[in-house]
Amino acid sequence: MRKRKYILILQLFLLFVVEGAIVPWLVPGSWQTRIFPHLVYVAILFISIYDNRHTGLVLGLCFGLLQDVVYYGALIGAYSFAMGLSCYLMGLIFRVRQAPLPLMMIVVMVGSMLLDSILFGTYRLFELTHQPYTWALMNHIIPNLFIQFIFALIVYVPLRRELEIITRRRSPEEKA
C-alpha cells in the first residue's frame, strides 16, 4: 500500500515538472502573464476528497512550498499557505468518499477560486499588488479556473480509480 502512495507522490512531482516546463509552451503568448494553471493543486484536491483532508494539507504545504521556491520567489510561503489551507478546507467541507463527477467539479471550481483569492489577499496584504480584486478576478482567477476545470475533467477517471484502490486496500486501523 505504501508503494502506491509513493508512486502517487512521484506522479504529483512529475505533474509539477510538467506544470512548469510544458504547460507554458501550450499557453498562447498573449495569455502567458495571465494564466498560471495549478495542475498539482487539482490533483491534491482529489486526494483531499477521496483519501484524507490531512494528507491533502501536508501535500498542499509541501508542493506549495516547492512552488514558492522554484517558481514564485516574491513571497516565500504564500503558495504553501494557500494550497494547504484550501485543500484542508475543501476536504473538510466536502466529506464524501465517493464524490460523483458534478460534485468533484464543484470542489475544483470552489477550491480554485479559494486558492487564487487567498493568494490575491496575501499579495494585497503585503502590498505586492495594487490592482482591485475585480481586475484579478477577470484577468487571472477565472482563466485559471477554466484551465483547472478542463484538467480536472481529463484526470477525473484515472485519478479517482487510483485513489479508490489506495483507500480500499487500507486496513481499518489506518482509516481511523
GUMINU-161501 format. One line per 4 residues: for each residue x, y, z of C-alpha. Coordinates in steps of 0.5 Angstrom, whole numbers, plus 500, padded with zeros to 3 digits. Example, Ala and Ser with C-alpha at 12.3 -4.5 7.8 and 13.67 -1.06 7.14 Angstrom:
2
525:491:516 | 527:498:514
END
This chain:
176
500:500:500 | 506:505:502 | 509:503:495 | 502:506:491
503:512:496 | 510:513:494 | 508:513:486 | 502:518:487
507:523:490 | 512:521:485 | 506:523:480 | 505:529:483
512:531:483 | 512:530:475 | 506:534:474 | 509:539:478
515:539:473 | 510:539:467 | 506:545:470 | 513:549:470
516:546:464 | 511:544:458 | 505:548:460 | 508:555:459
509:553:452 | 502:551:451 | 499:558:453 | 499:563:448
504:569:448 | 499:574:450 | 496:570:456 | 503:568:459
502:573:464 | 495:572:466 | 495:564:466 | 498:560:472
495:554:472 | 496:550:478 | 495:542:476 | 498:540:482
493:543:486 | 488:540:483 | 491:533:484 | 492:535:491
484:537:492 | 482:530:489 | 487:527:495 | 484:531:500
477:529:498 | 478:522:496 | 483:520:501 | 484:525:507
484:532:508 | 490:532:513 | 494:528:507 | 492:534:503
494:539:508 | 501:536:508 | 502:535:501 | 499:542:500
504:545:504 | 510:541:501 | 508:542:494 | 506:550:495
513:551:499 | 516:548:493 | 512:552:488 | 514:558:492
522:556:492 | 522:554:485 | 517:559:481 | 515:565:485
520:568:490 | 517:574:491 | 514:572:498 | 516:565:500
510:561:504 | 504:564:500 | 503:559:496 | 505:554:501
500:557:506 | 494:558:501 | 495:551:498 | 495:548:505
489:552:508 | 485:551:501 | 486:543:501 | 484:542:508
478:547:508 | 476:543:501 | 477:536:505 | 473:539:511
467:542:507 | 466:536:502 | 467:530:506 | 464:525:501
469:519:500 | 466:517:493 | 464:524:490 | 461:524:483
463:528:478 | 459:534:478 | 461:535:486 | 468:534:484
468:539:479 | 464:544:484 | 470:542:489 | 475:544:484
472:551:482 | 471:553:489 | 478:551:491 | 481:554:485
477:561:487 | 479:560:494 | 487:559:493 | 487:565:488
483:569:493 | 488:567:498 | 494:569:494 | 491:575:492
489:577:499 | 496:575:501 | 500:579:496 | 495:585:497
496:585:505 | 504:585:504 | 503:591:498 | 506:586:492
500:588:488 | 496:594:488 | 490:592:483 | 483:591:485
480:584:486 | 475:585:481 | 481:586:476 | 485:580:479
478:576:478 | 477:578:471 | 485:577:469 | 487:572:473
483:568:477 | 477:566:472 | 482:564:467 | 486:560:472
479:557:474 | 477:555:467 | 484:551:465 | 484:548:472
477:545:471 | 479:542:464 | 485:539:467 | 480:536:473
475:533:467 | 481:530:464 | 484:527:470 | 478:525:474
477:518:472 | 484:515:472 | 486:519:479 | 479:517:482
481:510:480 | 488:510:483 | 485:514:490 | 480:509:491
485:503:490 | 489:506:495 | 483:508:500 | 480:501:499
486:497:501 | 488:501:507 | 487:497:514 | 481:499:519
486:502:524 | 490:506:518 | 483:509:517 | 482:512:524
END
